[in-house]
Structures are given as C-alpha cells and as structure tokens.
Amino acid sequence: MKMTFRHRLATPEDLPTIVAIYNSTIASREVTADTEPVSVESRLQWYHDHTPEKRPLWIIHPAEGDEILGWMSYSNFYGRPAYAGTSEISIYIAETARGKGVGSYCIEQAIAYAPQIKVHTLLGFIFGHNKPSLGLFGKFGFETWAHLPKVANLDGIERDLIILGKRVA
C-alpha cells in the first residue's frame, strides 16, 4: 500500500528534529556540504528566514500520525530583489522514511504551491554523485541548468555540484 503524507509549517519546537534529520545526512557525503553536525542554535536565523508567506519551511508527516518523516524548505536564490521569483528547494528525509515517497510528495507540493508565494522558478542544488536526488528531481521535469565541476571538497575528494531548474509558472 502506498504511503500518503501531509505537511504543515514548521514551528520552533520542530527545530531539534529538523537539525537531527539534517545531521543524519552529513556522514554520507552525498547530500550536504557540511562536514560536521550543526547545532540547533546555529540554525535559528535560518529558521527565522523561512517566512510562511514567502519562503515556507514544511514538516512532513504520514497522512495518519504525527511522526516527522522529513522537511522541505524554499530558500532565497542569490538574495537580490530581481531574483525573488526564483527559489531553491531543499528536501531532507529521516533515515527510516527514505525511499518511501516522501521526496516525491515534497516536490509535487513545492511545484503546486510555488505560485502562491510568487515563485515561478524552482532550483535544486545537488551533488553530481547523489544519483537518488538527481533522479528524483529529473522525474519531475527538472533539467540541468549548471554543472559546476569539482567545486566541493569532501574528505579530500573533489565533487561536482549540479544545479537543476524548472519553470513552474
């Protein structure tokens, strides 16, 4: 049976879980350029930058239940007014929920909701060796808009960054 999901705006009380899910991805060296765990305190400003009316931060739950399966955020791209219609989306999924459709749900919802926050273009910044995420975004019609070779160094291994984009409105 296919799992179904729902989402809600994150609250300050969710921040420890958000950080724990984020930190759970660091060791793989596939998902984030952080190489050491981050603290809840270090993410407070980031949390406050995600305003519901412009750049929401969502918590993902199963349709029935309150377990936090992951989170998704819209973030500013480049931080200048002319780019206000473009947003980077980030998706982080709890280890126990990976491969169960949470990522697909997040992208579907991000595309559908973008016009409500005046976003016409979505971007994903993904390491070139992160095949699952590249495949997920590709499944929803995101295309490679930039390939930045060897711009990240993870434990002495140079890694590519792929910027995927999709016009949604």
KOLRO-276808 format. One record per residue: residue number from 1; residue in three letters; x, z, y of N, C-alpha, C in turn. Coordinates in steps of 0.1 Angstrom, whole numbers. Example, Ala and Ser with C-alpha at 12.3 -4.5 7.8 and 13.67 -1.06 7.14 Angstrom:
<nodes>
+-----+---------+-------+-------+-------+-------+-------+-------+-------+-------+-------+
: num : residuo :    nx :    nz :    ny :   cax :   caz :   cay :    cx :    cz :    cy :
+-----+---------+-------+-------+-------+-------+-------+-------+-------+-------+-------+
:   1 :     ALA :   132 :    78 :   -57 :   123 :    78 :   -45 :   132 :    78 :   -33 :
:   2 :     SER :   128 :    71 :   -22 :   137 :    71 :   -11 :   129 :    79 :     0 :
+-----+---------+-------+-------+-------+-------+-------+-------+-------+-------+-------+
</nodes>
This chain:
<nodes>
+-----+---------+-------+-------+-------+-------+-------+-------+-------+-------+-------+
: num : residuo :    nx :    nz :    ny :   cax :   caz :   cay :    cx :    cz :    cy :
+-----+---------+-------+-------+-------+-------+-------+-------+-------+-------+-------+
:   1 :     MET :     8 :     0 :   -12 :     0 :     0 :     0 :     9 :     0 :    12 :
:   2 :     LYS :     6 :    -9 :    22 :    13 :   -10 :    34 :    11 :     2 :    43 :
:   3 :     MET :    22 :     8 :    48 :    20 :    19 :    58 :    15 :    14 :    71 :
:   4 :     THR :     7 :    22 :    78 :     3 :    19 :    91 :     8 :    30 :   101 :
:   5 :     PHE :     9 :    26 :   113 :    16 :    35 :   123 :     8 :    36 :   136 :
:   6 :     ARG :    12 :    46 :   144 :     6 :    48 :   157 :    18 :    53 :   166 :
:   7 :     HIS :    16 :    52 :   179 :    26 :    57 :   188 :    20 :    64 :   199 :
:   8 :     ARG :    29 :    72 :   206 :    25 :    80 :   218 :    37 :    81 :   227 :
:   9 :     LEU :    34 :    85 :   239 :    45 :    87 :   248 :    53 :    99 :   244 :
:  10 :     ALA :    66 :    98 :   245 :    75 :   110 :   242 :    73 :   121 :   252 :
:  11 :     THR :    75 :   133 :   247 :    74 :   145 :   256 :    88 :   151 :   256 :
:  12 :     PRO :    91 :   160 :   265 :   104 :   167 :   265 :   106 :   175 :   252 :
:  13 :     GLU :    95 :   179 :   245 :    97 :   186 :   233 :   102 :   177 :   221 :
:  14 :     ASP :   100 :   164 :   223 :   104 :   154 :   213 :   119 :   151 :   214 :
:  15 :     LEU :   126 :   155 :   225 :   139 :   151 :   227 :   149 :   155 :   216 :
:  16 :     PRO :   148 :   167 :   211 :   157 :   171 :   200 :   156 :   162 :   188 :
:  17 :     THR :   144 :   158 :   185 :   141 :   148 :   173 :   146 :   134 :   177 :
:  18 :     ILE :   144 :   130 :   189 :   149 :   117 :   193 :   164 :   117 :   192 :
:  19 :     VAL :   171 :   127 :   197 :   185 :   128 :   196 :   190 :   128 :   181 :
:  20 :     ALA :   183 :   136 :   173 :   187 :   137 :   159 :   186 :   123 :   152 :
:  21 :     ILE :   175 :   116 :   155 :   174 :   103 :   149 :   185 :    93 :   154 :
:  22 :     TYR :   188 :    94 :   167 :   198 :    86 :   173 :   212 :    89 :   166 :
:  23 :     ASN :   215 :   102 :   165 :   228 :   106 :   160 :   229 :   103 :   145 :
:  24 :     SER :   218 :   101 :   138 :   218 :    98 :   124 :   223 :    83 :   122 :
:  25 :     THR :   223 :    75 :   132 :   228 :    61 :   131 :   243 :    59 :   135 :
:  26 :     ILE :   249 :    69 :   140 :   263 :    68 :   145 :   272 :    65 :   134 :
:  27 :     ALA :   272 :    72 :   123 :   282 :    71 :   112 :   282 :    57 :   106 :
:  28 :     SER :   271 :    50 :   106 :   271 :    37 :   100 :   279 :    27 :   108 :
:  29 :     ARG :   281 :    29 :   121 :   289 :    20 :   130 :   282 :     6 :   130 :
:  30 :     GLU :   269 :     6 :   128 :   261 :    -7 :   128 :   251 :    -7 :   140 :
:  31 :     VAL :   247 :     4 :   145 :   236 :     5 :   154 :   239 :     8 :   168 :
:  32 :     THR :   248 :    17 :   171 :   251 :    22 :   184 :   266 :    21 :   187 :
:  33 :     ALA :   270 :    20 :   199 :   284 :    20 :   203 :   289 :    34 :   205 :
:  34 :     ASP :   280 :    44 :   205 :   285 :    58 :   205 :   293 :    61 :   192 :
:  35 :     THR :   304 :    68 :   193 :   311 :    71 :   181 :   311 :    86 :   177 :
:  36 :     GLU :   305 :    94 :   186 :   304 :   108 :   184 :   289 :   112 :   187 :
:  37 :     PRO :   284 :   122 :   180 :   270 :   126 :   183 :   268 :   130 :   198 :
:  38 :     VAL :   256 :   127 :   203 :   252 :   130 :   217 :   244 :   143 :   216 :
:  39 :     SER :   244 :   150 :   228 :   236 :   162 :   228 :   223 :   160 :   235 :
:  40 :     VAL :   213 :   169 :   233 :   201 :   168 :   240 :   203 :   169 :   255 :
:  41 :     GLU :   212 :   178 :   259 :   214 :   179 :   274 :   219 :   166 :   280 :
:  42 :     SER :   228 :   159 :   272 :   233 :   146 :   277 :   223 :   135 :   278 :
:  43 :     ARG :   211 :   137 :   272 :   201 :   127 :   272 :   189 :   130 :   281 :
:  44 :     LEU :   190 :   141 :   288 :   179 :   145 :   297 :   176 :   134 :   308 :
:  45 :     GLN :   187 :   130 :   315 :   185 :   120 :   326 :   179 :   107 :   320 :
:  46 :     TRP :   185 :   103 :   308 :   180 :    91 :   301 :   165 :    93 :   298 :
:  47 :     TYR :   161 :   104 :   293 :   147 :   107 :   290 :   138 :   105 :   303 :
:  48 :     HIS :   143 :   111 :   314 :   135 :   111 :   327 :   135 :    97 :   333 :
:  49 :     ASP :   144 :    88 :   329 :   144 :    74 :   334 :   134 :    66 :   328 :
:  50 :     HIS :   128 :    71 :   317 :   117 :    64 :   309 :   104 :    68 :   314 :
:  51 :     THR :    99 :    61 :   325 :    86 :    65 :   331 :    75 :    57 :   324 :
:  52 :     PRO :    64 :    64 :   321 :    53 :    57 :   313 :    48 :    44 :   320 :
:  53 :     GLU :    48 :    44 :   333 :    42 :    32 :   340 :    52 :    20 :   341 :
:  54 :     LYS :    65 :    22 :   338 :    74 :    11 :   339 :    83 :     9 :   327 :
:  55 :     ARG :    88 :    20 :   322 :    98 :    19 :   310 :    94 :    31 :   300 :
:  56 :     PRO :    83 :    29 :   293 :    79 :    40 :   284 :    89 :    42 :   272 :
:  57 :     LEU :    89 :    54 :   267 :    96 :    59 :   256 :    85 :    64 :   246 :
:  58 :     TRP :    85 :    57 :   234 :    74 :    60 :   225 :    79 :    67 :   212 :
:  59 :     ILE :    71 :    76 :   207 :    74 :    82 :   194 :    65 :    75 :   184 :
:  60 :     ILE :    70 :    72 :   172 :    62 :    65 :   162 :    59 :    75 :   151 :
:  61 :     HIS :    46 :    75 :   147 :    41 :    84 :   136 :    34 :    75 :   126 :
:  62 :     PRO :    32 :    80 :   114 :    23 :    74 :   105 :     9 :    74 :   110 :
:  63 :     ALA :     1 :    65 :   107 :   -13 :    65 :   112 :   -20 :    78 :   109 :
:  64 :     GLU :   -17 :    84 :    98 :   -23 :    97 :    94 :   -11 :   107 :    93 :
:  65 :     GLY :   -10 :   115 :   102 :     1 :   125 :   102 :     9 :   126 :   114 :
:  66 :     ASP :    17 :   137 :   115 :    25 :   139 :   127 :    40 :   138 :   125 :
:  67 :     GLU :    44 :   134 :   114 :    58 :   132 :   111 :    64 :   122 :   121 :
:  68 :     ILE :    75 :   125 :   127 :    81 :   115 :   136 :    90 :   106 :   128 :
:  69 :     LEU :    86 :    93 :   128 :    93 :    83 :   120 :   104 :    76 :   128 :
:  70 :     GLY :   103 :    76 :   141 :   113 :    69 :   149 :   108 :    69 :   163 :
:  71 :     TRP :   116 :    61 :   171 :   112 :    60 :   185 :   116 :    46 :   190 :
:  72 :     MET :   110 :    42 :   201 :   112 :    29 :   208 :   112 :    31 :   223 :
:  73 :     SER :   121 :    24 :   229 :   122 :    25 :   244 :   123 :    12 :   250 :
:  74 :     TYR :   118 :    11 :   262 :   120 :     0 :   271 :   131 :     5 :   281 :
:  75 :     SER :   141 :    -3 :   284 :   151 :     2 :   294 :   154 :    -9 :   304 :
:  76 :     ASN :   158 :    -5 :   316 :   161 :   -15 :   326 :   172 :   -24 :   322 :
:  77 :     PHE :   172 :   -36 :   326 :   183 :   -45 :   324 :   190 :   -47 :   337 :
:  78 :     TYR :   202 :   -44 :   338 :   211 :   -46 :   349 :   208 :   -38 :   361 :
:  79 :     GLY :   196 :   -32 :   362 :   193 :   -22 :   373 :   191 :   -28 :   387 :
:  80 :     ARG :   189 :   -40 :   389 :   186 :   -46 :   402 :   172 :   -51 :   402 :
:  81 :     PRO :   166 :   -50 :   414 :   151 :   -54 :   415 :   148 :   -68 :   410 :
:  82 :     ALA :   156 :   -77 :   412 :   153 :   -91 :   407 :   151 :   -92 :   392 :
:  83 :     TYR :   156 :   -82 :   385 :   156 :   -81 :   370 :   144 :   -72 :   365 :
:  84 :     ALA :   136 :   -68 :   374 :   125 :   -58 :   370 :   116 :   -63 :   359 :
:  85 :     GLY :   115 :   -76 :   358 :   106 :   -82 :   347 :   113 :   -84 :   334 :
:  86 :     THR :   125 :   -79 :   333 :   133 :   -80 :   320 :   136 :   -66 :   315 :
:  87 :     SER :   134 :   -64 :   303 :   136 :   -50 :   297 :   143 :   -52 :   284 :
:  88 :     GLU :   153 :   -43 :   282 :   159 :   -41 :   269 :   150 :   -32 :   260 :
:  89 :     ILE :   148 :   -36 :   248 :   141 :   -26 :   239 :   151 :   -21 :   229 :
:  90 :     SER :   149 :    -8 :   226 :   157 :    -1 :   216 :   148 :     5 :   206 :
:  91 :     ILE :   152 :     4 :   193 :   144 :    10 :   182 :   153 :    18 :   173 :
:  92 :     TYR :   150 :    30 :   171 :   157 :    39 :   162 :   148 :    45 :   152 :
:  93 :     ILE :   151 :    45 :   140 :   142 :    49 :   129 :   149 :    60 :   120 :
:  94 :     ALA :   141 :    70 :   117 :   146 :    81 :   109 :   150 :    75 :    95 :
:  95 :     GLU :   161 :    81 :    90 :   166 :    76 :    77 :   156 :    74 :    66 :
:  96 :     THR :   146 :    84 :    65 :   136 :    83 :    54 :   126 :    73 :    57 :
:  97 :     ALA :   125 :    67 :    69 :   115 :    58 :    72 :   120 :    43 :    73 :
:  98 :     ARG :   133 :    41 :    72 :   139 :    28 :    73 :   134 :    19 :    62 :
:  99 :     GLY :   131 :     6 :    66 :   127 :    -4 :    56 :   112 :    -3 :    52 :
: 100 :     LYS :   105 :     4 :    60 :    90 :     6 :    57 :    81 :     0 :    67 :
: 101 :     GLY :    86 :    -8 :    76 :    78 :   -15 :    86 :    77 :    -9 :    99 :
: 102 :     VAL :    84 :     2 :   102 :    84 :     8 :   115 :    90 :    -1 :   125 :
: 103 :     GLY :   101 :    -8 :   122 :   107 :   -17 :   132 :    98 :   -28 :   136 :
: 104 :     SER :    91 :   -34 :   126 :    82 :   -45 :   129 :    70 :   -40 :   137 :
: 105 :     TYR :    65 :   -28 :   134 :    55 :   -22 :   143 :    59 :   -21 :   157 :
: 106 :     CYS :    72 :   -16 :   159 :    77 :   -14 :   172 :    78 :   -27 :   180 :
: 107 :     ILE :    83 :   -37 :   174 :    85 :   -50 :   181 :    71 :   -56 :   184 :
: 108 :     GLU :    62 :   -55 :   175 :    48 :   -60 :   177 :    42 :   -53 :   189 :
: 109 :     GLN :    43 :   -40 :   190 :    38 :   -32 :   201 :    45 :   -35 :   214 :
: 110 :     ALA :    58 :   -36 :   213 :    66 :   -39 :   225 :    62 :   -52 :   232 :
: 111 :     ILE :    60 :   -62 :   223 :    56 :   -76 :   228 :    42 :   -75 :   234 :
: 112 :     ALA :    33 :   -68 :   228 :    19 :   -68 :   232 :    18 :   -60 :   245 :
: 113 :     TYR :    26 :   -49 :   247 :    25 :   -40 :   258 :    32 :   -45 :   270 :
: 114 :     ALA :    42 :   -53 :   269 :    51 :   -57 :   280 :    44 :   -62 :   292 :
: 115 :     PRO :    33 :   -70 :   291 :    27 :   -75 :   303 :    20 :   -63 :   311 :
: 116 :     GLN :    17 :   -52 :   304 :    10 :   -41 :   311 :    20 :   -33 :   320 :
: 117 :     ILE :    33 :   -35 :   317 :    44 :   -29 :   326 :    51 :   -39 :   334 :
: 118 :     LYS :    45 :   -51 :   335 :    51 :   -62 :   343 :    64 :   -67 :   338 :
: 119 :     VAL :    65 :   -67 :   324 :    77 :   -72 :   318 :    74 :   -86 :   312 :
: 120 :     HIS :    82 :   -96 :   315 :    80 :  -109 :   309 :    90 :  -113 :   299 :
: 121 :     THR :   101 :  -106 :   299 :   113 :  -110 :   290 :   118 :   -97 :   283 :
: 122 :     LEU :   119 :   -98 :   270 :   125 :   -87 :   263 :   138 :   -91 :   257 :
: 123 :     LEU :   147 :   -81 :   257 :   161 :   -83 :   252 :   164 :   -73 :   241 :
: 124 :     GLY :   172 :   -76 :   232 :   178 :   -67 :   222 :   193 :   -69 :   222 :
: 125 :     PHE :   200 :   -58 :   223 :   215 :   -58 :   222 :   218 :   -53 :   208 :
: 126 :     ILE :   224 :   -62 :   200 :   226 :   -58 :   186 :   240 :   -63 :   181 :
: 127 :     PHE :   247 :   -54 :   174 :   260 :   -58 :   169 :   258 :   -70 :   159 :
: 128 :     GLY :   268 :   -78 :   160 :   268 :   -90 :   151 :   268 :   -87 :   136 :
: 129 :     HIS :   273 :   -76 :   132 :   273 :   -72 :   118 :   261 :   -64 :   114 :
: 130 :     ASN :   251 :   -62 :   123 :   239 :   -55 :   120 :   228 :   -65 :   115 :
: 131 :     LYS :   230 :   -70 :   103 :   221 :   -80 :    98 :   207 :   -76 :    97 :
: 132 :     PRO :   203 :   -64 :    93 :   189 :   -60 :    93 :   182 :   -61 :   106 :
: 133 :     SER :   189 :   -56 :   117 :   183 :   -57 :   130 :   182 :   -71 :   135 :
: 134 :     LEU :   192 :   -79 :   133 :   192 :   -93 :   138 :   181 :  -100 :   131 :
: 135 :     GLY :   179 :   -97 :   118 :   168 :  -104 :   110 :   154 :   -99 :   115 :
: 136 :     LEU :   153 :   -86 :   118 :   140 :   -81 :   123 :   136 :   -88 :   136 :
: 137 :     PHE :   145 :   -88 :   146 :   142 :   -95 :   159 :   140 :  -110 :   157 :
: 138 :     GLY :   147 :  -116 :   148 :   145 :  -130 :   145 :   132 :  -133 :   140 :
: 139 :     LYS :   127 :  -124 :   132 :   113 :  -126 :   126 :   102 :  -127 :   136 :
: 140 :     PHE :   105 :  -121 :   148 :    95 :  -121 :   159 :    99 :  -131 :   170 :
: 141 :     GLY :   107 :  -141 :   166 :   110 :  -152 :   175 :   120 :  -149 :   186 :
: 142 :     PHE :   128 :  -138 :   185 :   139 :  -136 :   194 :   150 :  -146 :   191 :
: 143 :     GLU :   156 :  -151 :   201 :   167 :  -161 :   199 :   180 :  -155 :   205 :
: 144 :     THR :   191 :  -160 :   200 :   204 :  -156 :   205 :   206 :  -162 :   219 :
: 145 :     TRP :   207 :  -153 :   229 :   209 :  -158 :   243 :   224 :  -156 :   247 :
: 146 :     ALA :   231 :  -147 :   240 :   245 :  -145 :   243 :   252 :  -140 :   231 :
: 147 :     HIS :   265 :  -144 :   229 :   273 :  -139 :   218 :   286 :  -134 :   225 :
: 148 :     LEU :   288 :  -121 :   225 :   300 :  -116 :   232 :   310 :  -111 :   221 :
: 149 :     PRO :   320 :  -120 :   218 :   329 :  -117 :   207 :   338 :  -105 :   209 :
: 150 :     LYS :   339 :   -97 :   199 :   349 :   -86 :   199 :   349 :   -77 :   212 :
: 151 :     VAL :   337 :   -74 :   217 :   337 :   -65 :   229 :   336 :   -50 :   226 :
: 152 :     ALA :   333 :   -47 :   213 :   333 :   -33 :   209 :   344 :   -30 :   199 :
: 153 :     ASN :   349 :   -18 :   200 :   359 :   -14 :   190 :   354 :    -1 :   183 :
: 154 :     LEU :   351 :    -3 :   171 :   346 :     8 :   163 :   356 :    12 :   152 :
: 155 :     ASP :   363 :    23 :   154 :   373 :    28 :   144 :   383 :    17 :   142 :
: 156 :     GLY :   388 :    10 :   152 :   398 :     0 :   151 :   394 :   -13 :   147 :
: 157 :     ILE :   381 :   -15 :   145 :   375 :   -28 :   141 :   368 :   -34 :   153 :
: 158 :     GLU :   372 :   -46 :   157 :   365 :   -52 :   169 :   352 :   -58 :   164 :
: 159 :     ARG :   341 :   -56 :   171 :   328 :   -60 :   168 :   322 :   -69 :   179 :
: 160 :     ASP :   314 :   -79 :   175 :   306 :   -87 :   184 :   293 :   -80 :   188 :
: 161 :     LEU :   289 :   -84 :   200 :   276 :   -80 :   205 :   267 :   -92 :   207 :
: 162 :     ILE :   256 :   -92 :   201 :   246 :  -103 :   202 :   235 :   -99 :   211 :
: 163 :     ILE :   232 :  -107 :   221 :   220 :  -104 :   230 :   209 :  -114 :   226 :
: 164 :     LEU :   198 :  -108 :   220 :   187 :  -116 :   216 :   176 :  -115 :   227 :
: 165 :     GLY :   169 :  -126 :   230 :   159 :  -126 :   240 :   146 :  -133 :   236 :
: 166 :     LYS :   136 :  -129 :   243 :   123 :  -135 :   240 :   114 :  -134 :   253 :
: 167 :     ARG :   109 :  -145 :   257 :   100 :  -146 :   268 :    86 :  -142 :   263 :
: 168 :     VAL :    79 :  -132 :   268 :    67 :  -127 :   262 :    55 :  -129 :   272 :
: 169 :     ALA :    57 :  -133 :   284 :    46 :  -135 :   293 :    49 :  -147 :   302 :
+-----+---------+-------+-------+-------+-------+-------+-------+-------+-------+-------+
</nodes>
